C-alpha cells in the first residue's frame, strides 16, 4: 500500500471514529443525553466531580456512580439508556413516548463505540451497551430518595435489574 492510500485510510478511520454518532452526521444536531434528561426532569444532575449522575423524575432518583474511570460522556449515555429502557419509574411512561426521547435513545445507540451491540431490538442493544459499560463494577446503580432534606441511598444490583428486564418496552 503506498503512502497516499495509507494516509487516506488513516484519515477516514480518524474521521469515522471521532464522529459522535452516525445520526449526528446526518442531522447536524449535537447529541447530549444529559440535556435531554434535564429538559424533561430538571432535578437531574451531575455530582461528586462527575463521578455521580442522579436522574430524578420525582422525589426519588436513579443514581449512577463510577469510581472515576468512566468518562462523563459515557456516564451520560449510560444514565440515558437506563432511564429510557430499564427504569421502572411510572412517571417516565409519558416521556418515553415522546419523539425527542426516542430520537435521543436512537442517537446514543447509534454512536460508533456502541455499534458492537447493534441488535434488531433497541432494548436488547441498550442492555448490551449497559452491560459492556458497567462490566467489572465500573458503574454502580443506586436508589436515592430525598426525605425532609435527608439523602438516603441504597445500592441496587444493576446486573439483576438488566437481566430481569425491568422497565417497559418501547
N, C-alpha and C positions, 0 to 999 in steps of 0.2 A: 504494500500500500504506500503510495507516495505521500510526501509531507502535506500537500494541499488537501488531499482526501482525508487524511488523519485529522488535520486541523478542523475541517468542516464537520467531521463526525464528532469530535470533542465538543465543538461549539453547539451542535444540535443536542447532545446529551446535556450540556450545561443549561441550555435554554429550557428544555423539556423538564428537567428535574428541579429547576428553580422556579418554575411557574407554580403558584399555589394550588391551582386546580384547573382542570380542563374547562369547566363551566365558566370560570373567571376569564379565560382566554376568549371565550365566545361572547359572554355578556359584558365584559369590561368592568364588572362591579367588584368592589372589594368584598372579601368574604371574612366576616368576623362573627363567629357564632356567639361570642360573649355579648356583643352589641345587640344581636337579635334576642337573646335571653333577657338582657336588661331592658330592652324596649317593652317587652311584654310583662316582665317581672322585675321592677326597679330595685328590689331589695337584694338582687343577685350581686355578689361582689367577690373581688379577689382580696385575700387577706394573707397575713403572715409572709410578706415579701414575695408573693407569687407562689407560695407552697400550698395554698389552700384556696379553693374556689367553692363558695357556698351559693347554691341555686335555691332561692327562696320564693316559691309561688304563694305561700301563705305564712302562717306563724311557724311553720316547720321548714327545714331545709335539708336538701341532699348535699352533703359536703364531700368534696373530692380532695384528698390530701396526698401530697407527694413529699418525699424526703428531699426534694430539690433536684433530683436527677432527671426530671421530666421538663422539657421546655414549656413555657407558658402557652404558646400557641397549641401545643399538643394537649395540654390540660384543658384548654378551652374547647377543643374538638371533643375530647372525652366527655366533658360535662354535657355538652350539647347532645351528643349521640345518646348518652344515658338518659337524659331528661326526655328526649323525643321518643325513643324506642322502648325504654325499660322502666321508667318511673311509674309507679302505680298510684301516684297522687291524682285523684279525680279532678282536681281543679285544672289540670293540664289538658283535659279532653278537648275542649273548645279550641285552645291554642294549637294543638296538634293537627287540627283540621284546616288551619289557615294556610293560604298559598305560600306566604313568606316562610313559615316554619318548615313546610315540606321542601321548599326550594333550598333552604339552608341545609337541611339534612342531606339532600342530594349533593349539594356543593361540597360538604365536608367529606362524604363518602367518595366523591369523585377526585379527591386530591391524590396526586401521584404516589405519595408514601403509603396510601391505603389500597392501592389497586390490587395487591396480592389477595385482598379479602373480597374482591368483586364476586358477588353471588347473584343469582337470579332474583332472590328476595332481598330487599333492602334491610330488613330486620336482621336477617342472618349475616349480611355483610357487616352491619353495625356490631353484632355480637362478636364477630371475628376481630374487628378493629379494637373493640374494648378489651377483649382477652389479650390481644397482642400488646397493647399499650400497658396494661396492668400486670403483665407477666412478672413473676417474682416479687410481687408486692409493691411495684413501683407506684401504684395509686391505690389508696385505701378509701373505701366508701364509709361515710359517716352519716348518721341520722342526727340532725341538730334541731333542738327545739328551744325557743326563747320564751321563758315564763317569768313574768314580772321582772324583767331586766336581767335575769339569770340565764346564762348559756349552758344548756345541758347537752352533752354529746354521748352518743352510743355508737360504737364501731359495729358495722354490719359486714356480713360475708358477701363480698362482691361476686365471687365466682358462683356461689349458690344462687344469688339473685339472677345472674345471667343464665345459669342452667335451668332455672325454674321457669323462665320465660315471663317473669313478672312484667306488668305493664300491658298495654293494649296494642294490638297490631294496627299498622297504618294502612 
